Amino acid sequence: MSINSENVQEYVSSLFTRARAAQKQIENYTQEQVDTLCKAIARATTKPENVKAIGTMCFEEGGMGDQESKFVKLNTRVKGVCWDIRNDKTVGVLEELPARGLVKIARPVGVIGCLIPSTQPDVTAIIKAMFAIKGRNASVYSPHPKLQKSTLLTCEIIRQALKKHGAPEDLIICAENPTIAMSNEIMKRADLVVATGGAPMVRAAYSSGTPAYGAGAGNANVIVDETADIKATATLLVNSKFFDQSSGCSCENSIIVNDQVYDELIRELKANGSYMVTGAEKLLLQKTIWPEWPNNHNLNRDIVVKPATTIAKIAGFNLPESTKLILVEETGTGSQYAFAGEKLCPVLAVYKYSDFDDAIRIIQENQEYQGLGHSCGIHTNRDDRVMKLAQTVKTTRVAVRQAMTASNSGSWTSGNRWTSTLGCGTWAGNIVSENITTHHFINTTWISRPIPAYIPTDEELFGDLVND
């Protein structure tokens, strides 16, 4: 049907009618059946020909990041999720507590409304499909308008995989010609909303009247202390920040470097393809990234997830074609300093510190401005500093000696659950402070049977306070 402002409700209603019919067909599937479907989705979307088709479409349609990174991301993230969830129990009895007379049973949610971001229109769609179907749910996607073809192609490959294994294709439906009104209607009709994307998208999800999981804004700040392996750290930092031109919300935005190793780290970063701007270039760069600063802190869309050389040309200066990252020395923190926030491009702010408490202060003030609750990192060999950082900063993730881009959302060298949605706790206005995964896509029913009564005495209950 032709979609316009008058018939958005009718169109979305038809999508949900199809999705609910499909979900009914699998609500009694066994664990083995849903596990097979999840593996089928992962297999189909990581076949070389499909990886190439999806990754190429994302790059050509969005003009962001780089093609090779998208191929790597599809292969790595999708296979990682498939492996990570293989033993998750989402059907039948989840837990029995005989002493308490309790049994916990997994139940489907129904139809999930999924908001898909422009920076991850492919991987997010695939991961959400696996999580939803693992819980015997259907999903209706609202793709980003600028990358809807990429999400539609991804969904079509998923649908064909479902059909091949005897499941209804309409377990995954992607809306076409999306608008804000359409996204709002999808959220209203869903049983659960999962929103991955910018702050306005997440706020809309929480305001929809439907239970929702959202992700907090990124602005990862990372400490490098004097005990770190500087050469290895520099390589990790560049690889993480440069991957897909900083498309991930977890990539490093500021590094806070101990003064004893500052010069050495800068040398190593430069040796790995980084360029430190001059004072004049810093001003040009700031005006390019935030054209209306300080009245408006919005990023220039022309620089989002674009190469360093492209950003420099827009700013009015040239860089060697081999440049991967732009480094910007900064001393100010918080909302009065543009480079203290999230940049969504391969530009990295660099701070110097001498006292560890001061490094923590820099993180706190920068993340009070943007990125509260999301993540921070540290390159150190002192566990006491790791614990102090984790117990001081309002964050849900602390990555130790790791690339932030890989660590937060799962990797083969990190124990974090693989995901595409990072819950950031109440600090970021989120209901969960962990990675969104399969157990967030089910309801649970508790059976309670009578148990022998035991009523403690006051002495047992209050101990030394019994005579207070």
Backbone hydrogen bonds, N-H to C=O, Kabsch-Sander energy under -0.5 kcal/mol:
donor,donor_aa,acceptor,acceptor_aa,energy
4,N,2,S,-0.5
7,N,4,N,-0.8
11,Y,7,N,-2.5
12,V,8,V,-2.9
13,S,9,Q,-2.4
14,S,10,E,-1.8
15,L,11,Y,-1.6
16,F,12,V,-2.2
17,T,13,S,-2.1
18,R,14,S,-1.8
19,A,15,L,-2.5
20,R,16,F,-2.8
21,A,17,T,-1.7
22,A,18,R,-2.1
23,Q,19,A,-2.6
24,K,20,R,-1.9
25,Q,21,A,-1.0
26,I,22,A,-0.7
26,I,23,Q,-1.0
27,E,23,Q,-0.9
29,Y,26,I,-2.2
34,V,30,T,-2.0
35,D,31,Q,-2.3
36,T,32,E,-2.0
37,L,33,Q,-1.8
38,C,34,V,-2.2
39,K,35,D,-2.2
40,A,36,T,-2.3
41,I,37,L,-2.2
42,A,38,C,-2.2
43,R,39,K,-2.7
44,A,40,A,-2.5
45,T,41,I,-2.2
46,T,42,A,-0.9
46,T,43,R,-0.6
47,K,44,A,-0.9
50,N,47,K,-0.8
51,V,47,K,-2.8
52,K,48,P,-2.3
53,A,49,E,-1.8
54,I,50,N,-3.0
55,G,51,V,-2.6
56,T,52,K,-2.2
57,M,53,A,-2.0
58,C,54,I,-2.5
59,F,55,G,-2.1
60,E,56,T,-2.8
61,E,57,M,-2.8
62,G,58,C,-2.1
63,G,59,F,-2.2
65,G,305,V,-3.2
70,K,66,D,-1.5
71,F,67,Q,-1.8
72,V,68,E,-2.3
73,K,69,S,-2.9
74,L,70,K,-2.2
75,N,71,F,-2.1
76,T,72,V,-3.0
77,R,73,K,-2.5
78,V,73,K,-0.6
78,V,74,L,-1.4
79,K,75,N,-1.3
80,G,76,T,-2.4
81,V,77,R,-2.4
82,C,78,V,-2.3
83,W,79,K,-2.2
84,D,80,G,-2.6
85,I,81,V,-2.3
86,R,83,W,-0.8
88,D,85,I,-1.5
90,T,88,D,-0.6
92,G,106,A,-0.6
94,L,104,K,-3.3
95,E,104,K,-1.3
97,L,102,L,-3.1
100,R,97,L,-1.3
101,G,97,L,-0.9
101,G,98,P,-0.8
102,L,97,L,-1.9
103,V,447,I,-1.8
104,K,95,E,-3.1
105,I,445,T,-2.9
106,A,92,G,-2.9
107,R,443,N,-2.8
109,V,441,F,-0.6
112,I,110,G,-0.5
112,I,138,A,-2.9
113,G,192,L,-3.3
114,C,112,I,-0.6
114,C,140,V,-2.4
115,L,113,G,-0.5
115,L,194,V,-2.1
116,I,114,C,-0.6
116,I,142,S,-2.3
124,T,120,Q,-1.0
126,I,122,D,-1.9
127,I,123,V,-2.7
128,K,124,T,-2.3
129,A,125,A,-1.6
130,M,126,I,-2.1
131,F,127,I,-2.5
132,A,128,K,-2.6
133,I,129,A,-2.5
134,K,130,M,-2.1
135,G,131,F,-1.0
135,G,132,A,-0.7
136,R,133,I,-2.0
137,N,132,A,-2.0
138,A,110,G,-2.3
139,S,171,L,-2.8
140,V,112,I,-2.8
141,Y,173,I,-3.3
142,S,114,C,-3.1
147,L,144,H,-1.7
148,Q,145,P,-0.7
151,T,147,L,-1.6
152,L,148,Q,-2.9
153,L,149,K,-2.4
154,T,150,S,-2.2
155,C,151,T,-2.7
156,E,152,L,-2.1
157,I,153,L,-1.9
158,I,154,T,-1.9
159,R,155,C,-3.0
160,Q,156,E,-2.1
161,A,157,I,-1.6
162,L,158,I,-2.2
163,K,159,R,-2.4
164,K,160,Q,-2.2
165,H,161,A,-1.1
165,H,162,L,-0.5
166,G,163,K,-1.8
167,A,162,L,-2.6
171,L,168,P,-1.4
172,I,169,E,-1.9
173,I,139,S,-2.1
175,A,141,Y,-2.5
175,A,173,I,-0.5
183,S,179,T,-2.5
184,N,180,I,-2.5
185,E,181,A,-1.9
186,I,182,M,-2.5
187,M,183,S,-2.3
188,K,184,N,-2.0
189,R,185,E,-1.8
190,A,186,I,-1.3
191,D,111,V,-2.8
192,L,111,V,-1.0
193,V,211,P,-2.4
194,V,113,G,-2.4
195,A,213,Y,-2.9
196,T,115,L,-1.5
196,T,194,V,-0.6
197,G,195,A,-0.5
202,V,198,G,-1.9
203,R,199,A,-2.7
204,A,200,P,-2.2
205,A,201,M,-1.9
206,Y,202,V,-2.3
207,S,203,R,-1.4
208,S,205,A,-1.1
213,Y,193,V,-2.8
215,A,195,A,-0.8
216,G,422,L,-1.2
220,A,251,C,-0.7
221,N,375,S,-0.6
222,V,254,S,-2.4
223,I,377,G,-2.4
224,V,256,I,-2.7
225,D,379,H,-2.1
228,A,225,D,-1.4
230,I,228,A,-1.1
233,T,229,D,-2.7
234,A,230,I,-2.6
235,T,231,K,-1.7
236,L,232,A,-2.2
237,L,233,T,-2.8
238,V,234,A,-2.3
239,N,235,T,-2.4
240,S,236,L,-2.4
241,K,237,L,-2.5
242,F,238,V,-2.6
243,F,239,N,-1.2
245,Q,242,F,-2.4
246,S,243,F,-1.4
247,S,243,F,-0.7
251,C,248,G,-1.1
253,N,220,A,-3.1
254,S,220,A,-1.5
255,I,349,A,-2.6
256,I,222,V,-3.1
257,V,255,I,-0.6
257,V,351,Y,-2.8
258,N,224,V,-2.6
259,D,353,Y,-2.7
261,V,258,N,-1.4
262,Y,258,N,-0.8
265,L,261,V,-2.6
266,I,262,Y,-2.4
267,R,263,D,-2.1
268,E,264,E,-2.1
269,L,265,L,-2.8
270,K,266,I,-2.4
271,A,267,R,-2.1
272,N,268,E,-1.1
273,G,270,K,-1.8
274,S,269,L,-1.6
275,Y,325,L,-2.0
277,V,275,Y,-0.6
277,V,327,L,-2.3
282,K,278,T,-2.3
283,L,279,G,-1.5
284,L,280,A,-1.9
285,L,281,E,-2.8
286,Q,282,K,-2.5
287,K,283,L,-2.1
288,T,284,L,-1.6
289,I,285,L,-2.5
290,W,286,Q,-2.8
293,W,290,W,-1.7
295,N,292,E,-1.0
296,N,292,E,-1.6
300,N,289,I,-2.5
301,R,299,L,-0.6
303,I,300,N,-2.0
304,V,300,N,-0.6
304,V,301,R,-0.5
305,V,344,L,-3.1
306,K,303,I,-1.6
311,I,307,P,-2.1
312,A,308,A,-2.4
313,K,309,T,-2.0
314,I,310,T,-2.1
315,A,311,I,-2.0
316,G,312,A,-1.4
317,F,312,A,-2.5
323,T,320,P,-2.3
324,K,273,G,-3.6
325,L,273,G,-1.4
326,I,346,P,-2.3
327,L,275,Y,-3.5
327,L,325,L,-0.5
328,V,348,L,-2.3
330,E,350,V,-2.7
336,Q,333,T,-0.5
337,Y,334,G,-1.9
338,A,336,Q,-0.5
340,A,337,Y,-1.8
341,G,338,A,-1.8
347,V,345,C,-2.9
348,L,326,I,-3.0
349,A,253,N,-2.3
350,V,328,V,-2.9
351,Y,255,I,-3.0
353,Y,257,V,-2.4
358,D,355,D,-1.1
359,A,355,D,-1.4
360,I,356,F,-2.0
361,R,357,D,-2.0
362,I,358,D,-2.2
363,I,359,A,-1.9
364,Q,360,I,-2.7
365,E,361,R,-2.8
366,N,362,I,-2.4
367,Q,363,I,-2.7
368,E,364,Q,-1.7
369,Y,365,E,-0.9
370,Q,366,N,-2.3
372,L,367,Q,-0.7
373,G,394,K,-2.0
374,H,371,G,-1.8
375,S,371,G,-0.6
376,C,397,R,-1.8
377,G,221,N,-2.0
378,I,399,A,-2.6
379,H,223,I,-2.9
380,T,378,I,-0.7
383,D,381,N,-0.6
385,R,382,R,-0.6
386,V,382,R,-1.4
387,M,383,D,-2.5
388,K,384,D,-2.1
389,L,385,R,-2.4
390,A,386,V,-2.4
391,Q,387,M,-2.0
392,T,388,K,-0.7
392,T,389,L,-0.9
393,V,389,L,-2.2
395,T,393,V,-1.8
396,T,373,G,-1.2
399,A,376,C,-2.3
401,R,378,I,-2.6
401,R,399,A,-0.6
404,M,402,Q,-0.5
406,A,403,A,-0.6
407,S,403,A,-2.6
408,N,404,M,-1.6
410,G,407,S,-1.3
411,S,414,S,-0.7
414,S,411,S,-1.1
419,T,409,S,-2.0
423,G,421,T,-0.7
423,G,434,E,-1.7
425,G,432,V,-3.0
428,A,424,C,-0.5
428,A,425,G,-1.6
429,G,426,T,-1.0
430,N,425,G,-2.8
436,I,421,T,-2.4
440,H,437,T,-1.8
441,F,438,T,-2.1
442,I,439,H,-0.6
443,N,107,R,-2.9
445,T,105,I,-2.6
447,I,103,V,-3.0
447,I,445,T,-0.5
449,R,101,G,-2.9
449,R,447,I,-0.5
461,L,457,T,-2.3
462,F,458,D,-3.1
463,G,459,E,-1.8
465,L,462,F,-2.2
466,V,463,G,-1.8
468,D,465,L,-1.9
